[in-house]
């Protein structure tokens, strides 16, 4: 499942810098996560890096974008092939 950023976001930019898929974008007033690019760091790390660095714990699973680990791996592989 892709992740989402809640309204509690303080736009500190910590998460955007850590995202290996460049799925996090600056928006007004909070940052957003592109669910088409978010793999929850599958293929890169054991856990989502954005969650690990968020100082206000505002990043959670997105119930509107449910994906299995296999689907996240496939998305990661597809993005690697596009590069």
N, C-alpha and C positions, 0 to 999 in steps of 0.2 A: 504494500500500500504506500502510495506517495505520502509525503508529509505536507503540513500546512503551518502557516504562521498566524498566531492569534492576534487580536487587537492589543494585547499586552506588549507587543514588540516596541522596543525603544529605538529602533533603527541605528543600532550601534555598529553595524557592518561586520561584526565578528563572524557570523554564519556565512555570509557571501564569500568571504575570503577562503573559507575552509571547504567549500563545496567543490569536489573534484569534477562534477558534471556541469558546472556553471549553470545550475538550475535555479539559483536564487537571484532575484532582481530587486533593485531599489524601486520602490513605489511610494506613493504619497497617501497616507502618512507612514505606513508600515511596509516592510519587505514582503515579497510574495515568492512562492515556489512554483516553478513550472512543472506540473505533474508529468508532462511528456519527457522531461529530462531527469526527474528525480528517481533514483534507484535505491534510495535509502543507503547509499554508499556501497551497495552490493557490487562486488567486482573490484572495489578499492580498499575498503576497510571492514572490520567486523561489526562496527556500529556506525550509525549516522553521525558524522562529524559536526553537523550544525547543532544537533541536540547537545552534544558534548561541550560545545563552547558557548552556548546561549546563556547569558548571565541572568535572564529573567524566566527561563524555562517556558517559553511561549511557542515552542515547536512541538507539534503532536501529529499523530496519524490522521490522515484525511479520510473520513468515512465515505466521501464521495469518489474516492479513487482507490478502491481496494484491489491489491495485486498480490499474488503469491510470490514466494521467493523465486520460484522458477520463472515467473513472468518478469520479475525484476532482473534476473540474470539474463534473460533473453533481450530485454531492453538495453542492458549494458552492452551486450555483444553487438547489437544493432548499431549503437552509437559508436562503438570502436571501429566497426567496418566503414562508417561514414567518414571517419577522419582521414 
